[in-house]
Amino acid sequence: MRILFGLLETPFRALQRLLGIGRMPYIFLLPNLAFFGIFVIVPLIINFAFSVTGGDELFLNDRPYIGGEQYSYLADCGNYLDPQSCREDRFWRGIYNTITFVFFQVAFMVLFSLITALILNREIRGRGFFRAAFFFPVLLSPVVVALIWKWILLRDGVLNAGLTSIGFERILFFVDPTWSMFWAIFVSIWAHMGFYTLILLAGLQAIPPDLYEAAEMDGTKRERVFWRITLPLLWPNLLVVIVLALIKAVQIFDEVFVLTGGGPGTATQFIVQYIYTTGFSNQVQNFGLAAAASVVLGVVLFVLTLVQLAVTRRREDG
């Protein structure tokens, strides 16, 4: 190792004399910037180029420029509240399914994560074990999570076996649209709740215990302590959790794709799955339309990321 550093010392000293010590950090950042440019910036540019071209050819040189026709096609609706009135009804069905999923998943995710963090922050027996147990699903691959729950929820799965053993009839969870959406939301919460619980738990442990001791001496009720002390001081962490959960929920794909395949019909087909099927798995692959839909999704994620950065900056300044 010393020999390697010795070999590198001479060229780096020459670079420092040539560029000056103030420009040396850019030399060390250059590999990362090159990696980011090649694997992030360039694909984004290519994706946008596909969205403004037509045809079914793969190479851009063979695709005619059509401007914003793909975006106009996606936005062509008689009534935006009725996906059936849209020319590309699957795109809008994916949007509405995504909105439904995001609303319920994020709401219950934050609620359950907050309740779990409050419980795990108390002095309970086996607290370390329960903390590890709640975080364990986060370590699993989304595909593994989906396969486990699919094995449980199939017609002849573990859950139906338990129901039939006590006299109930089998429930076809993946045939009923309501049940399919319910389990898509439930499995996603189960898989990711531990991560958000950890963030909220860190926020709870950062609250000075003197405040609780003073409230206890004043005889303040627990409900009032929660609303007047815990929640206001935990609010910055809660905002971060909400924004991160929103970003994650909008991008939902792998777990639900393995669990339900987007079915029954399009009941659990979300926007990312629409992009995937349109661009890759359909018999007629429409790269331009898939690229346009992904640009729309990218704009939404960019806005949510800006909100996250604003929330984080406000938290640090506060």
C-alpha positions in Angstrom: 0.0 0.0 0.0 2.8 2.4 0.9 4.5 1.6 -2.5 1.2 2.4 -4.3 0.8 5.7 -2.5 4.4 6.5 -3.3 3.8 5.9 -7.0 0.7 8.2 -6.9 2.4 11.0 -4.9 4.6 12.3 -7.8 1.8 12.8 -10.4 -0.5 14.3 -7.8 2.1 16.7 -6.7 2.7 17.7 -10.3 -1.1 18.2 -10.8 -1.2 20.4 -7.6 1.6 22.6 -8.9 -0.1 22.9 -12.3 -3.7 23.5 -11.1 -3.2 24.9 -7.7 -4.4 23.4 -4.4 -7.8 25.0 -4.7 -8.7 23.0 -7.8 -7.5 19.7 -6.5 -10.9 18.6 -5.1 -12.3 18.6 -8.6 -9.7 16.0 -9.6 -11.0 13.7 -6.9 -14.6 14.4 -7.8 -14.0 13.8 -11.5 -14.5 10.0 -11.5 -17.8 10.3 -9.6 -19.0 13.1 -11.9 -18.0 11.0 -15.0 -19.9 8.0 -13.6 -23.0 10.1 -12.8 -22.9 11.7 -16.3 -22.6 8.4 -18.1 -25.2 6.4 -16.2 -27.7 9.2 -15.2 -27.4 12.4 -17.3 -26.8 10.6 -20.7 -29.8 8.1 -20.2 -32.0 11.1 -19.2 -31.1 12.9 -22.4 -31.6 9.7 -24.5 -35.0 9.1 -22.8 -36.2 12.6 -23.6 -35.0 12.2 -27.2 -37.1 9.0 -27.5 -40.1 10.9 -26.1 -40.1 13.4 -29.0 -39.6 10.8 -31.8 -41.9 8.3 -33.3 -41.9 4.9 -35.0 -41.0 1.5 -33.6 -37.2 1.6 -34.4 -34.8 1.2 -31.6 -32.0 3.5 -32.8 -32.6 7.3 -32.6 -31.2 7.8 -36.1 -34.0 5.7 -37.5 -36.8 7.5 -35.6 -38.6 10.5 -37.1 -38.9 13.7 -35.0 -42.6 14.3 -34.0 -42.2 16.9 -31.2 -44.7 16.8 -28.5 -47.2 14.4 -30.1 -46.5 11.6 -27.6 -47.3 14.0 -24.7 -50.5 15.2 -26.5 -51.5 11.6 -27.0 -51.2 10.9 -23.3 -53.0 14.1 -22.4 -55.9 13.6 -24.8 -58.9 13.0 -22.6 -62.6 13.8 -22.8 -62.9 13.8 -19.0 -59.8 13.5 -16.9 -61.8 12.0 -14.1 -62.8 9.1 -16.3 -59.9 7.1 -17.7 -62.2 5.4 -20.2 -62.7 8.7 -22.0 -58.9 9.0 -22.6 -57.1 7.8 -25.8 -54.5 6.2 -23.7 -56.8 4.9 -20.9 -54.1 2.6 -19.4 -51.9 5.5 -18.7 -54.6 7.4 -16.8 -55.7 4.2 -15.1 -52.1 3.8 -13.9 -52.2 7.4 -12.7 -55.4 6.9 -10.7 -54.3 3.6 -9.3 -51.0 5.3 -8.3 -52.8 8.2 -6.6 -55.1 5.8 -4.7 -52.1 3.7 -3.6 -50.0 6.7 -2.6 -52.8 8.2 -0.6 -53.6 5.1 1.5 -50.1 3.7 1.6 -48.4 6.9 2.8 -51.2 7.7 5.3 -51.1 4.3 7.0 -47.4 4.0 6.6 -46.8 7.2 8.6 -49.5 6.3 11.1 -48.2 2.8 11.8 -44.6 3.9 11.8 -45.4 6.6 14.4 -47.3 4.2 16.6 -44.5 1.6 16.4 -41.8 4.2 17.1 -43.7 5.5 20.2 -44.0 1.9 21.5 -40.4 1.0 20.8 -39.2 4.2 22.5 -40.7 3.1 25.8 -38.9 0.9 28.3 -40.4 -2.5 27.3 -39.0 -6.0 27.7 -37.2 -7.2 24.6 -37.1 -3.8 23.0 -33.9 -4.5 21.1 -35.4 -7.7 19.6 -38.6 -5.9 18.5 -36.6 -3.1 16.9 -34.7 -5.6 14.9 -37.8 -7.6 14.0 -39.6 -4.5 12.7 -36.5 -3.4 10.6 -35.8 -6.9 9.2 -38.3 -6.7 6.2 -36.4 -3.6 5.0 -33.4 -5.9 4.4 -35.3 -8.2 2.2 -35.4 -7.9 -1.6 -38.8 -6.6 -2.8 -39.1 -9.6 -5.0 -38.6 -11.9 -2.0 -41.2 -10.0 0.0 -43.7 -10.3 -2.8 -43.0 -14.1 -3.3 -43.5 -14.7 0.5 -46.8 -12.9 0.6 -47.9 -14.5 -2.7 -47.3 -17.9 -1.2 -49.4 -16.8 1.8 -52.3 -15.3 -0.3 -52.7 -17.8 -3.1 -55.9 -19.8 -3.5 -54.2 -22.7 -1.9 -51.9 -20.6 0.2 -51.2 -20.5 3.9 -53.9 -17.9 4.7 -56.7 -19.8 2.9 -55.6 -23.0 4.4 -56.0 -21.4 7.9 -59.4 -20.0 6.9 -60.7 -23.4 5.6 -59.5 -25.2 8.6 -61.8 -23.2 10.9 -64.8 -23.5 8.6 -64.5 -20.4 6.3 -64.5 -20.5 2.5 -61.5 -19.7 0.4 -61.0 -16.0 -0.6 -59.6 -15.4 -4.0 -57.5 -12.4 -3.0 -56.0 -11.8 -6.5 -59.3 -12.1 -8.3 -61.2 -9.3 -6.5 -59.9 -5.8 -7.3 -60.5 -4.4 -3.8 -58.6 -7.2 -2.2 -55.8 -6.9 -4.6 -55.3 -3.2 -3.9 -55.6 -3.9 -0.2 -52.9 -6.5 -0.2 -50.7 -4.4 -2.5 -50.9 -1.5 0.1 -50.5 -3.9 3.1 -47.4 -5.7 1.7 -45.7 -2.4 0.8 -46.3 -1.1 4.3 -45.0 -4.3 5.9 -41.9 -4.2 3.8 -40.9 -0.6 4.3 -42.4 0.5 7.7 -39.2 -0.4 9.6 -37.1 2.2 7.8 -39.5 5.0 8.6 -40.0 3.8 12.1 -36.2 4.1 12.6 -36.2 7.7 11.4 -39.1 8.6 13.8 -37.4 6.6 16.7 -34.2 8.7 16.2 -36.3 11.8 16.4 -38.1 10.6 19.6 -34.8 9.8 21.3 -33.5 13.3 20.4 -36.3 15.0 22.5 -34.8 16.1 25.8 -36.2 13.9 28.7 -36.3 17.0 30.9 -39.4 18.1 29.1 -41.3 14.9 29.9 -40.1 15.1 33.5 -41.4 18.7 33.8 -44.7 17.7 32.3 -45.0 14.8 34.7 -44.3 17.0 37.7 -47.1 19.4 36.5 -49.5 16.5 36.2 -50.0 16.8 32.5 -52.0 14.1 30.9 -50.3 11.8 28.4 -52.5 12.9 25.5 -51.6 16.5 26.1 -47.9 15.7 26.4 -48.1 14.0 23.0 -49.8 16.9 21.3 -47.9 19.7 23.0 -44.4 18.2 23.3 -43.8 15.0 21.3 -45.5 15.9 18.0 -44.2 19.5 17.6 -40.6 18.4 18.3 -41.0 15.3 16.1 -42.6 17.2 13.3 -39.3 17.8 11.3 -38.7 14.0 11.3 -42.3 13.4 10.4 -42.1 15.7 7.4 -39.0 13.9 6.1 -40.8 10.5 6.5 -43.9 11.8 4.6 -41.8 13.1 1.7 -39.6 10.0 1.5 -42.7 7.8 1.7 -44.4 9.8 -1.1 -41.3 9.5 -3.4 -41.1 5.7 -2.7 -44.8 5.1 -3.2 -45.0 6.9 -6.5 -42.2 4.6 -7.8 -43.9 1.4 -6.7 -43.4 -1.5 -9.2 -41.5 -4.6 -8.3 -43.4 -5.8 -5.2 -46.8 -5.3 -6.8 -45.7 -6.6 -10.2 -44.6 -9.9 -8.6 -47.5 -10.1 -6.2 -50.5 -9.3 -8.5 -49.0 -8.7 -12.0 -51.1 -5.5 -12.1 -54.3 -7.5 -12.0 -57.0 -8.4 -11.9 -57.2 -6.5 -15.2 -55.6 -3.2 -14.5 -56.8 -2.9 -10.9 -53.3 -2.7 -9.5 -51.4 -1.5 -12.6 -49.4 1.6 -11.5 -47.6 4.2 -13.6 -44.2 2.5 -13.5 -45.7 -0.8 -14.6 -47.5 1.0 -17.5 -44.1 2.4 -18.6 -42.5 -1.0 -18.4 -45.3 -2.8 -20.3 -45.6 -0.1 -23.0 -41.8 0.0 -23.7 -40.8 -3.6 -23.1 -43.3 -6.3 -22.5 -46.1 -5.5 -25.0 -46.0 -7.4 -28.3 -45.8 -4.0 -30.0 -43.2 -2.0 -28.1 -43.8 1.8 -28.1 -40.5 3.2 -26.9 -41.6 6.8 -27.5 -44.8 6.6 -25.5 -43.1 4.9 -22.6 -40.3 7.5 -22.7 -42.9 10.3 -22.6 -44.7 8.7 -19.6 -41.4 8.3 -17.8 -40.6 12.0 -18.4 -44.0 12.9 -16.8 -43.2 10.6 -13.9 -39.7 12.1 -13.6 -41.1 15.6 -13.4 -43.3 14.5 -10.5 -40.4 12.9 -8.7 -38.2 16.0 -9.3 -40.9 18.2 -7.6 -41.1 15.8 -4.7 -37.3 15.8 -4.4 -37.3 19.6 -4.3 -39.8 19.4 -1.5 -37.7 17.0 0.4 -34.6 19.2 0.0 -36.6 22.2 1.2 -37.9 20.3 4.2 -34.4 19.0 5.0 -32.9 22.5 4.7 -35.6 24.0 6.9 -35.0 21.3 9.5 -31.2 22.0 9.5 -31.8 25.8 9.7 -34.4 25.4 12.5 
